[in-house]
Structures are given as structure tokens and as C-alpha cells.
């Protein structure tokens, strides 16, 4: 029995996040998306912690349930910003870590620890001047069952391997506490094969989560991790951690194509410059327009650090995975409308009528089933994504990549990219009727 889990999300108490993000909203949209287990996010925040104790009414073996029986796992993300002495002097480090937490009592301990270091009330993802090594050691002293996972490992700004504030190796980051790191989060700009090219990672599990800052289905569950247990009774905190540590009960991940990620290639958004690693090297990492250093993306960092070839075939990768795009992304590109427009929502709810949830549509419905409720071009695009027949113009410096869902539309989609089609996460009134009808 497979369980799709998204364990890296945020609440309304984190900066730049939807004001509607909370337990009730997360449950509603997780059900629509097809997520079977979701992280709470921001569990140590004082106000959100009160909500967790109120909304999560039942606990069974480290999994917390709402009154309607939907499962949550206690999670948070911590930002570490500090300087560390290296052979060539002190270097600034900026690292995000995801924590999986076994119970509410441990959150109390975490709050007390963090309050001795600074504040926890101003942001759901608070910042502390603590090294990765010292933080992991402290977490294990608080509760051995806390699991620490480097978040979006390759993102330039806050990834453990990131070009702007990361490390060249996990050993340098965690020192003698590396023994407690069992997984890294791929992030949307890298995938399993790319991570396999780094020998240091080969004994780790690769997990994928959304890092959602809103509840909309084009964000929640955009990436996810799939666990496989015999039945629902085996969905426990200890079994989740065991699967991450040993692989027993770990099926694989749901990824997006890394070229879709907004830090896949190098570039300058303001200058409209995007480069692959070879082009960046020829230009000595300098933008030809403004003559300043480029933002070095994920692909270049992996090429810089890799010490073995990329797997040549999907079945040679170390883990199983699906590569998908959110249904809204597909509809937006084909209909040439914004993600949160009435046209896209109307088509979304039409298609959703034939499936259990969005993942059921994306993974299981065939062309013949799809064309009964949608156009041949949309049906074909869904199948193309599933079968990994889509090409992408790579994302860079905060700009998402552009999927070319249908080969004949590639030139037109490239033109849309240059026109900067509005893509908003703001609350849409148009979707409410469709939601009521679907539920």
C-alpha cells in the first residue's frame, strides 16, 4: 500500500506564505491533491503550536490525526546563518534544515532550546546563528528520534550544497555528526540521477517535498515522497524514519523535471541571461550584460562537485521515481491562461470528476478516459508529462523553466515566456463553485 507524503511545507506564520495556510486548509487541499500524509510545518511557532494541539485531536504512534481522521506528521524548517572557519578563512554559511519530530513533548523541548538562542515568534522558519554540526548534535540530545534533513540541498541561497552559502561536502557541513544525516531533499532543480553523480550521497535516501508556501494544488505536493507499507496501521512515525534510514518501506519520489526548477541553470533574471554550465565556464561566470557574477544554479554546482557519471537510463538510477507536473501547470500552458484563472479552474474540476484525486489523474488515467472530459491536446499533454516526453527551456535565477508539452507548440510557448504571463498564487473566487461540486 503506497502513501504519498509531503513533509516540507509552511504555515501562515512563515514569511511570504499564504495567510490561509493552516491545518484545516492543508487537510482539504491534501485530499484533493491525493496526499496521504502531510507535515504540519512550523511546529515550534508558539501560535501555530496552539493550533496543532487544538486541531490534531488524536495521536497514534507518532502520527497526529484531525477529527476527520487525516494524518499529519510534526515538522518544521530551521534556518542556520553563521560563519565557519575554513582552510582559506572564515566563510558565511546559509543552510535550511527540515526536522521531523516524534511528538508534541519534543516540540516543547525544541522551543526551550531555541528560546535560549533567540526568538521563535517572528517567523515560522526562524533564523539562528548555529553551525550545522552543533545544531544536529543538540537535536539528538533533545530527542534521539528527531530526524534532520538538509532542505532543497542544491538551491543556491540556502542549500547545503548551494553556490551562495553551502558546502562542497556534507562532511564539511556536519563533521562528526554526519552519522545522523540519512537523507537530503532534492529540491525542484535537481533529480535522482543528478544526485547520484556525487559519491558522498550514495548512501543517503533522496526525498522530495514541495516546500509549499501556499495550499494551492500547483504548489502542495508538487514534489513528494512515496512510502510503501502493508496497511494503514503501519503508517507510524518510527516506520517513516526507518524507511528513510534503511530503505525498508521507502518506494521512491515524485519529482518535477529539474529544468522546470527556477535555479536549474545559471543566469541573471534582470538581464535576461541564462547559461548552461559550459557557457558559464566560457564566460568565467560573468554576465555579459552587466558584467557582474552570474547566479550559479544547481546544474553547474553538480557538475563542479560530481565525481562519477550520471546514470544513463532511468532504471540505472539509485531510486524509483515519477516525473510529473501539477495539473494546473499543464492546463495553464495549453489554455494560455494564468494558473488561478476561471478558465483553468473550470477545466481542472471537469477533469477531476473522473479521478479519485489529482495524482490519480496524473498517474493513472489513460488518453481514452481523459478525452471524455477534456480536449485531445490537454489529454495528450498529461500523457506526455507522465511518459517524460516533454522538453523544457531551463529555469534560472528565480525564473521557472517552461515546459513544451506538445512539440508543435514549442515556439509559441517560448514566445509566451518572454511576455511574462502573469502567474499568481493569490486567492481566487472562481474556484469555489468547482470545489463544492467536486467535494
Order of alpha helices (4+ residues) and beta strands (2+ residues): beta-alpha-beta-alpha-beta-beta-beta-beta-alpha-beta-alpha-beta-alpha-beta-alpha-beta-beta-alpha-beta-beta-beta-alpha-alpha-beta-alpha-alpha-alpha-alpha-alpha-beta-beta-alpha-alpha
